[in-house]
Amino acid sequence: MDTFAPDEKATVMNKLILSAGMLSVLTLFAHVFGGGPEIHAPVLESDLPLELKAVLSVIWHAVTVVLVINSVALFLAAKSKGGEKMLVLLVSGQYLAFAALFVFYGITHLGTLLPMPQWGVFLLMPALALTGLRPRETKLVGK
């Protein structure tokens, strides 16, 4: 009976971690193309002091950089053979912290989570990625 075993050099993508990476990229695009005009541009056009505008711009673009790096990390983790756990744990920790911030400020400052639904995506990405760390069964197919 012949059996199929994955080639040692073959790359098997972890679909759950890959899904988290794709959702991270979508979040990045929403941040840049949705949040930029809705949040960042009005801040820059406001009467806030120039120094405060500069600091807020740094923070805005730092979030953009974090989203890029985390997206790349999740894609690397999705095709990793053994090194994915640390990447997934780091990215998941950051995204869970982001979710907690959105929940905290939504409840304490706005009285509701509705105006800032980003907490949902920041919970979903680590849920997918962390689930992807669970051991998977390898099925051997015989002829």
DALIN-V179933 format. One record per backbone hydrogen bond with DSSP energy under -0.5 kcal/mol. CO is the residue of the C=O (numbers start at 1). NH is the residue of the N-H. E is the energy in kcal/mol with one decimal. If there is no record, write none. Layout:
co=<CO & CO>
nh=<NH & NH>
e=<E & E>
This chain:
co=<2 & 3 & 7 & 10 & 11 & 13 & 14 & 15 & 16 & 17 & 18 & 19 & 20 & 21 & 22 & 23 & 24 & 25 & 26 & 27 & 28 & 29 & 29 & 30 & 30 & 31 & 34 & 35 & 35 & 36 & 39 & 40 & 41 & 42 & 43 & 49 & 50 & 51 & 52 & 53 & 54 & 55 & 56 & 57 & 58 & 59 & 60 & 61 & 62 & 63 & 64 & 65 & 66 & 67 & 68 & 69 & 70 & 71 & 72 & 73 & 74 & 75 & 76 & 77 & 78 & 83 & 84 & 85 & 86 & 87 & 88 & 89 & 90 & 91 & 92 & 93 & 94 & 95 & 96 & 97 & 98 & 99 & 100 & 101 & 102 & 103 & 104 & 105 & 105 & 106 & 106 & 106 & 107 & 113 & 116 & 117 & 117 & 118 & 119 & 120 & 120 & 121 & 123 & 124 & 125 & 126 & 127 & 128 & 129 & 130 & 131 & 137 & 140 & 141>
nh=<143 & 5 & 10 & 12 & 13 & 15 & 18 & 19 & 20 & 21 & 22 & 23 & 24 & 25 & 26 & 27 & 28 & 29 & 30 & 31 & 32 & 33 & 34 & 34 & 35 & 36 & 38 & 39 & 40 & 41 & 43 & 44 & 45 & 46 & 46 & 53 & 54 & 55 & 56 & 57 & 58 & 59 & 60 & 61 & 62 & 63 & 64 & 65 & 66 & 67 & 68 & 69 & 70 & 71 & 72 & 73 & 74 & 75 & 76 & 77 & 78 & 79 & 79 & 80 & 14 & 87 & 88 & 89 & 90 & 91 & 92 & 93 & 94 & 95 & 96 & 97 & 98 & 99 & 100 & 101 & 102 & 103 & 104 & 105 & 106 & 107 & 108 & 109 & 110 & 110 & 111 & 112 & 111 & 116 & 119 & 120 & 121 & 122 & 123 & 123 & 124 & 125 & 127 & 128 & 129 & 130 & 131 & 132 & 133 & 133 & 134 & 139 & 142 & 4>
e=<-1.3 & -0.6 & -1.2 & -0.6 & -0.6 & -0.9 & -2.7 & -2.2 & -2.0 & -2.2 & -2.5 & -2.4 & -1.9 & -2.0 & -2.2 & -2.2 & -2.1 & -2.4 & -2.4 & -2.5 & -2.6 & -2.9 & -0.6 & -1.6 & -2.3 & -0.9 & -1.5 & -3.3 & -1.5 & -3.1 & -1.6 & -2.2 & -1.9 & -0.6 & -1.0 & -2.2 & -2.3 & -2.3 & -2.7 & -2.1 & -2.2 & -2.4 & -2.6 & -2.7 & -2.2 & -2.0 & -1.6 & -2.3 & -2.6 & -2.4 & -2.1 & -2.9 & -2.9 & -2.0 & -2.4 & -2.7 & -2.3 & -2.1 & -2.6 & -2.6 & -2.0 & -1.0 & -0.6 & -0.8 & -2.9 & -1.0 & -2.8 & -2.6 & -2.4 & -2.6 & -2.7 & -2.2 & -2.0 & -2.8 & -2.7 & -1.9 & -2.3 & -2.3 & -2.4 & -2.1 & -2.3 & -2.5 & -3.0 & -2.7 & -2.0 & -2.5 & -3.0 & -1.9 & -0.9 & -0.9 & -0.7 & -1.7 & -0.6 & -0.8 & -0.9 & -1.8 & -0.6 & -2.1 & -0.9 & -0.6 & -2.3 & -2.3 & -1.7 & -2.5 & -2.6 & -3.2 & -1.8 & -1.8 & -0.5 & -1.0 & -1.4 & -0.6 & -0.6 & -0.8>
